[in-house]
Amino acid sequence: MRLLDVKSGSWVRIIGYSDGAGFERKLRHLGIIPGDCAKIVRRAPFGGPFLIEVEGRSIALGRGIAMKIEVEESTPPCG
């Protein structure tokens, strides 16, 4: 499933990216690494960005980026 499909308040584990090496490098610089646990804090309405929390950091992501991040649902806090 993609991060774009996840509801607010849900916990997910990042499992990979569906784009090239440049995209992967960008996300790693943001601190979004496969295996990390993330909470979807907020989904802005009308096509706005996502706010996620990863390892205690809040990160805003556009929907285009969220569409390329592959995740799996997890129990809080990613047990």
Secondary structure, 3 states (H helix, E strand, C coil): CEHHHCCCCCEEEEEEECCCHHHHHHHHHHCCCCCCEEEEEEECCCCCCEEEEECCEEEEECHHHHCCEEEEEECCCCC
